[in-house]
Amino acid sequence: MGVEYKIRFPVKDRKNLEFFLTRLSKLYKEEVVVALENDGFYFCDNLGDRTIAANIFYRLIQEASNSCSQIIIDEL
């Protein structure tokens, strides 16, 4: 069991976001779980390598911020 977050933002360009996640997935294996949902990114830190998890989380926030001016991050 890990720590789950939802990075909420309007998903406008699904194809580009899916491509982003495909490239990003090469940086991690079991450390995190990432998914694109209708209202943003789902992120689960499986409490593995903290540096990798923090880097992936940061990149997700950056990508979401590129899509809109305001994002919401919820711990689930």
C-alpha positions in Angstrom: 0.0 0.0 0.0 1.3 3.4 -0.9 0.4 7.1 -0.7 -2.1 8.1 -3.4 -2.6 11.5 -4.9 -4.8 13.0 -7.6 -3.5 15.9 -9.6 -6.7 17.5 -10.9 -6.7 19.6 -14.1 -8.7 19.8 -17.3 -7.5 17.1 -19.6 -7.6 18.8 -23.0 -5.0 17.1 -25.1 -5.2 13.4 -24.1 -3.0 12.1 -26.9 0.0 14.3 -25.9 -0.5 13.5 -22.2 -0.5 9.8 -23.0 2.7 10.2 -24.9 4.2 12.1 -22.0 3.3 9.3 -19.6 4.8 6.7 -22.0 8.1 8.6 -22.0 7.9 9.1 -18.2 7.3 5.4 -17.6 10.8 4.6 -18.7 12.1 6.3 -15.5 10.3 4.1 -13.0 9.2 0.5 -12.5 7.6 -0.4 -9.2 8.3 2.8 -7.3 5.1 4.5 -8.5 1.9 3.9 -10.3 0.7 6.7 -12.7 -2.4 6.9 -14.7 -4.2 9.5 -16.8 -7.8 9.8 -15.9 -10.6 12.0 -17.1 -9.9 14.7 -14.5 -6.1 14.6 -14.3 -3.3 12.3 -13.1 -3.5 9.5 -10.6 -0.3 9.0 -8.7 0.6 6.3 -6.1 4.0 6.4 -4.4 4.7 2.7 -3.5 7.2 3.9 -0.9 10.2 2.7 -2.9 13.0 5.0 -4.0 12.0 8.4 -2.6 14.1 10.3 -5.1 12.5 8.7 -8.1 9.0 9.1 -6.7 9.6 12.8 -6.0 11.0 13.4 -9.5 8.0 11.7 -11.1 5.5 13.6 -8.9 7.3 16.9 -9.8 7.2 16.2 -13.5 3.5 15.4 -13.3 2.8 18.7 -11.6 4.9 20.5 -14.3 3.0 18.8 -17.1 -0.4 19.6 -15.5 0.6 23.2 -15.0 1.5 23.5 -18.7 -2.2 22.6 -19.5 -3.9 25.2 -17.3 -3.3 28.0 -14.8 -4.6 26.2 -11.8 -4.3 22.6 -10.6 -5.6 20.9 -7.5 -3.6 18.2 -5.7 -5.5 15.9 -3.3 -4.1 13.1 -1.1 -6.6 10.2 -1.4 
